[in-house]
């Protein structure tokens, strides 16, 4: 099987050859690459260090949490949304009160 376009691109960008032999099974994990500002990178490194994780592990945890929160909110019914909004308003009020 030929190398994927992503691997071909990575090889062209880095000038390196990537040994790749795909299996018949689809991969469960996917590699993502993102660009962040130097400030965000520093914050991610600090966060990872605090948690005794690599930056990749910390980012994976943050992304999983964000997706889980989105799914939880998307699954709320009308009353659940009203309850969540009321709780958020109460929290904002508490913080503004000092």
N, C-alpha and C positions, 0 to 999 in steps of 0.2 A: 504494500500500500504506500502511496506517495505521502510525503510530509504535508501537513496542513499548511494553509496559507500563513497562519500565525507563526508557525515555526520557520517557514521560509523567510518571512519578514524579519523575525528576530535574528536569523543567521545573517541576513543582508545588512542589518543595522550594526551587529556586533563584529562581523567578519569571522565569526567562529562557526564551526560545524557542530550541530547538535545531533548526537546519536539518538535515534528515535525509532523504535519498533513498536508500532501500535498493536494492541491486543485485540482480539475479537470482541471483547466486552467494551461497552462505553465507559469512559472514566467517570468515577463518582465525583472527583474533585476537579475544579477548574482553576487555572491560574489567571488572576486578574492583575493588571498593571495600571497604576494610577500615578499621576503627577500631583504633587502637593507643594505648597510654598515651603521655604526653609523654616519658617516659623511653625507651621503645622507639623512638619517632620520632627522638629525639636520637641514639640508638645507630645507627639506620639511616642517618641523615644523616652521621654520622662514618664509618661503614663505606663509604658511597657516595663520600665525599670521598677516603678513602684509596685507593680504586680508580679515582678520576677518572671516576665515573659519576654519573648522576642517581639520585635515590632510587628512582624507578620501575625503572630498569635494574638497580640492585643487588637490589631485591626480586625482580624477574623471575629473575635469576640464582640467588638463594637458593632460590626456589620450584622452579625447574627442577632444581637439585641435590638438593633434598629428595625430589622425585618420582622422580628417577633412582635415588637410593639405595634408596627403598622398592621400586621395581620390581626392582632387583638382588637385594635380600634376598628378595623374594617369589618370585623365580625359582630360588632355591637348592634343591638336593636335600638329602636328609638329611645326607650327608657334607659338603656345603658349609656347612650350618648348624652342624654340629659343629666344622668347621675355623674358622668365623667366631667361634663362642663361645670356642674355645680361644685364638684370637688376642686377643679382648677380655679374657679373664681374664688372659692374660699381660701385656697393657697395663696393666690395673688393678694387678696385682701390682708391675709396674715403677714405676708412679707412687707407690704406697704405700711402696715401699722408699726412695723419696726421690731 
